[in-house]
Amino acid sequence: MVKTGHLQASLSEAGLPRSDRGALRAWRAFEPTSVLVYERTRDLPRLVPFWPAELAAAEASAEGHLNLIGRIRRAVRRERRNGVAGSWLYDAARHRALVEVLRREERLFRGRWRRQPLR
């Protein structure tokens, strides 16, 4: 078992029903390569398309970081809407990964730009 936040995922597909194997493979596609370390430039573009300049702006200013958080929130909302609607586009692993990235970015924002309120 690999512990990833509050979720535990088995690395072995043995003993899983066929339907769960696909979900496990989808989870691995979005799982950060290093479970313990979040690296924005590596992990975030897998989920939400960002230009390198946008990621650099998030490093440089509070306003850039808030824009980044806003785009991630919109992606989470879009994914949630797809899930509620029963759309074939919905991916539970992507949704979970987006929520985790949003939490991490909000924590980073609070740690770095303490005087700025989150919108």
PEKAPE-V473834 format. One record per residue. N is the residue number from 0. RES is the residue in one small letter. PHI is phi in radians with two decimals (none if undefined). NEAR is the number of other ideal C-beta (glycine too) atoms within 10 Angstrom. D_LAST is the distance of its C-alpha to the last C-alpha in Angstrom with 1 decimal. Layout:
# PEKAPE-V473834
N_RES_PHI_NEAR_D_LAST + N_RES_PHI_NEAR_D_LAST
This chain:
# PEKAPE-V473834
0_m_none_8_36.7 + 1_v_-1.94_11_33.7 + 2_k_-1.51_10_31.0 + 3_t_-2.19_16_27.5 + 4_g_1.14_11_24.9 + 5_h_-1.70_6_25.9 + 6_l_-1.89_11_27.7 + 7_q_-1.99_9_31.3 + 8_a_-2.17_15_32.8 + 9_s_-1.35_12_36.5 + 10_l_-1.43_8_37.7 + 11_s_-1.76_8_40.8 + 12_e_-1.58_12_41.2 + 13_a_-1.09_6_44.6 + 14_g_1.50_7_44.9 + 15_l_-1.55_13_41.9 + 16_p_-1.09_8_42.5 + 17_r_-0.99_7_42.4 + 18_s_-1.14_7_39.2 + 19_d_-1.34_12_37.3 + 20_r_-1.12_12_38.5 + 21_g_-1.11_13_36.5 + 22_a_-1.13_15_33.3 + 23_l_-1.16_16_34.0 + 24_r_-1.13_11_34.7 + 25_a_-1.12_15_31.4 + 26_w_-1.08_18_29.6 + 27_r_-1.12_11_31.4 + 28_a_-1.12_11_30.4 + 29_f_-1.77_18_26.7 + 30_e_-1.23_20_27.4 + 31_p_-1.02_18_26.8 + 32_t_-1.11_8_30.2 + 33_s_-1.96_10_29.7 + 34_v_-1.13_12_28.3 + 35_l_-1.52_8_27.6 + 36_v_-2.06_9_25.9 + 37_y_-1.71_17_22.8 + 38_e_-2.11_10_23.2 + 39_r_-0.98_16_20.5 + 40_t_-1.15_11_23.1 + 41_r_-1.64_12_25.3 + 42_d_-1.54_19_23.2 + 43_l_-1.19_23_20.2 + 44_p_-1.10_14_22.4 + 45_r_-1.20_14_24.3 + 46_l_-1.85_19_21.5 + 47_v_-2.29_17_19.5 + 48_p_-1.21_10_21.4 + 49_f_-2.32_18_20.2 + 50_w_-1.39_9_22.4 + 51_p_-0.98_9_23.3 + 52_a_-1.15_9_22.0 + 53_e_-1.19_16_18.5 + 54_l_-1.20_16_18.7 + 55_a_-1.16_13_20.3 + 56_a_-1.13_16_17.5 + 57_a_-1.17_24_15.0 + 58_e_-1.30_13_17.7 + 59_a_-1.50_10_18.2 + 60_s_-2.50_13_15.0 + 61_a_-1.16_15_11.5 + 62_e_-1.09_12_10.6 + 63_g_-1.11_16_12.7 + 64_h_-1.18_21_11.2 + 65_l_-1.12_18_7.6 + 66_n_-1.08_15_9.8 + 67_l_-1.08_22_11.7 + 68_i_-1.10_19_9.2 + 69_g_-1.07_12_8.3 + 70_r_-1.16_17_12.1 + 71_i_-1.17_22_12.8 + 72_r_-1.05_15_10.8 + 73_r_-1.11_11_12.9 + 74_a_-1.16_18_15.9 + 75_v_-1.12_18_15.6 + 76_r_-1.05_11_15.4 + 77_r_-1.08_15_18.3 + 78_e_-1.15_22_20.2 + 79_r_-1.11_14_19.8 + 80_r_-1.05_12_21.1 + 81_n_-1.06_16_24.0 + 82_g_-1.17_14_24.8 + 83_v_-1.12_9_24.9 + 84_a_-1.33_10_26.9 + 85_g_1.31_7_29.3 + 86_s_-1.19_11_29.1 + 87_w_-1.23_7_31.2 + 88_l_-1.34_11_28.3 + 89_y_-1.18_16_26.5 + 90_d_-2.30_19_26.7 + 91_a_-1.08_12_26.0 + 92_a_-1.17_18_26.1 + 93_r_-1.16_20_23.6 + 94_h_-1.06_19_21.2 + 95_r_-1.09_17_21.7 + 96_a_-1.15_22_21.3 + 97_l_-1.11_23_18.0 + 98_v_-1.10_15_16.6 + 99_e_-1.13_20_18.2 + 100_v_-1.13_23_16.8 + 101_l_-1.06_17_13.2 + 102_r_-1.05_13_14.0 + 103_r_-1.15_17_15.7 + 104_e_-1.16_21_13.2 + 105_e_-1.12_15_10.5 + 106_r_-1.11_11_13.6 + 107_l_-1.06_17_14.5 + 108_f_-1.09_18_11.3 + 109_r_-1.08_12_11.8 + 110_g_-1.26_8_15.4 + 111_r_-1.58_12_15.4 + 112_w_-2.03_15_12.8 + 113_r_-1.03_8_13.1 + 114_r_-1.38_5_12.6 + 115_q_-1.57_14_9.2 + 116_p_-1.34_8_6.3 + 117_l_-1.35_11_3.8 + 118_r_-1.46_8_0.0
